[in-house]
Amino acid sequence: MKPFEIRNAHFDRLVHTPNLRWMGQNTNHATPHPAVIEAMQRCIRDEEFHIYAPPAGLEEVRQGIVRDLGLPDQAALVSDGAVSSLYHVCHSLLSAGDEFITTDPTWNWPMAFARSVGATVKQIPIYGEEHGYRLAPERLAAAITPKTKIVYLVDPNNPLGTACTPEEIKAISAVVREAGAYLIHDCTYRHFAYAHELAAKHAPERTLTIYSFSKWLGLAGLRIGAVVAHPDLIDRLAGAPPNNLGSSILSQRAAAAGLAIKAEWFPGVLAQQRANQKLIHAAVEKIPGLEMPVYPSNGNFIIIECGKAGVRPDVLVAAFQERGIMIRQGAYHTPTFGDRFIKVSTSVPTAWAEEFVELLPATVERARGQNEPVKLF
């Protein structure tokens, strides 16, 4: 069986596991606003699925994204999820011999996209108190070479939950602009941050902002996102997108409804996930050897270091899966630092967080001392 078949079968089993508590993919499981459900139902009732959506996205959605970001002079190109935008940008702007710089940890797939076109990938380690768990502008400047074409910054960082300061974003933007490179500012988790600065405000002509509906609105399975950039750059990207017949009209109707009710609905989601973080943090502090190095997190997730407790992250993940709770091992994000931590999603029902906390002490004890690696994805 080929590796991709094994991996797919693994996730197929998860999808078909009844009542699985999804606490490892940063997905939002908050109860949707009725207007979002009604928008999808109306789309199906009216049989809109027979038609193609506009190639760059419904104007209502495009303008709503730009307004939500506060970037009135930029343009949005709607895609089949934020990852599709990342694929498109990497394949459009990178060539063989170019250099792609990102952090370690980061989100892995854009590195794969860069390598697929022959670009080289350079990672700057940011894990550890000595780095503040985020990218320092001077370290980026030292890493850039004449071959650097793209700097990829996940901010807030997935999996760490740190966010760069406004001063750092301004300086990072200046470094990228001076190098003549592009900055992909992946803002998938922006809506959960306590404060967030957009690089596009400092380098609008060189920044591509990645926008997602998977996390804040909870539309992960509907696959809808966007890339936002200077109109000239979007015009270039719109010439040959991965999907030139428009992203799912069902997804876009849900996104449009979500943007319309965001101010009314999302504050409750945010409060609930932050309360879940607080609940988990209190539980972690009671267990010797466990540590939460970044708290509070600016994402809808937290990381828990477990090495001092004598626990392998993959073993702990497997032990929780036996109890119907899916969390993520650090190695999913970084082979360098992945043996130190697990990641737990917090935009979930309070009952899920309470169950995780209740099971945590006994599950740590069960996993302690088990040194045999567990194959996970």
C-alpha positions, 0 to 999 in steps of 0.5 A: 500500500502506498504511503498516500493510501495509508495516510488517506485511510487513517483520516477516513477512519477518523471521519467515520468515527462516531462522536469523535471530538475533533481537537487537533485540526484547529477547526471551529465546532461552534454552533453556526448562526442560523443565517449561515445555515439558512443561506446554504439551505436556500442555495440548495432549495433554489438549485443554485448548484447547477451554475458556476460561480464568478471566477474570482468569487461572488462580489459580495464575498470579495468585498466582504473579505476586503472590508473584514481585513480593512484593506480597501485598496486591495483585491480578493481572489476567492479560492477553494480554501486558503490552502488552494490560494497558497498552492496558487501563489507558490506555483505562480511566483516561484521558479526552479532555483528560487528560495522560499523562507519560512519559520520552524515551526510553520505550516508544512504544505507551502514548503511542499508546494515550493519544492514541487516547482524546484525552489529551495526551502530555508527555515528559521528556528523560532521555537524557544524562549530565546526567540520569543517563539516568533520571528525576529526581523533581524534574523530574517534579514540575515537569512535572506539571499539574492535568490529569496523570492518568497517569505512565508509568515504564518501569523499568528503562528500555527502551531505556537499561537504567537503573534508578531508585534506591529513593530516586528511586522513593519520591520519584516515588511521592510526587509522583504521589500528591500530584498525585492521578494514577496511576503505571504502573510498567512492570517488564517488565525487572525480573528482569534488574536488579541492584537494583529498587524497586517503586513499589507498595511506596510508593504501593500505592493509586495504582500499577499494576505491569505484569508480563511473561512475554515477557522473563524466561521467553521467552514473547513469542510466547505473549502473556501478561502482567498488571497488578498493583494494589490489589484495588479498582483491579483490580476496576474494570479487571476489569469490562471487559477487552479479553479477558473470556474469559480469556487463552490457557490454553496460555500460562498453563500455560507461565507457571505452570510457569515461575513454579514453576521460576524460582528453579532456571532463571533464574539461569543465564539471567541469568548468560548474558545478563550475560556477553553484555553483557560480551562486547559491551562489550569489543568496543565499547571496541576500535572508535574512535567507538563508546560504550556510555553505560550499562554494565552494563545493568539490562535484557536489552539494551544501547545503543551510540552510533555517531555519533562513528564516523560511522555512522548507526544505521539504516544499521548496522541494515540492514547487520547484517540483511544478515548475518542479525542483527536489531538495533534503531535508536534511532529506534524508541524516540525521534525526538529521540535516535534518531540516536545509538544502536543497541540490541542484545538480550543474552538470546540464545545465546552464539554469537549474541553472539560472531557479533555481536562478530566482525562488528561491526568490519567492519560498522561500516566498511561502514556508515561514511559512508553517509548515505542514510536506510534505511526501518526499523520 
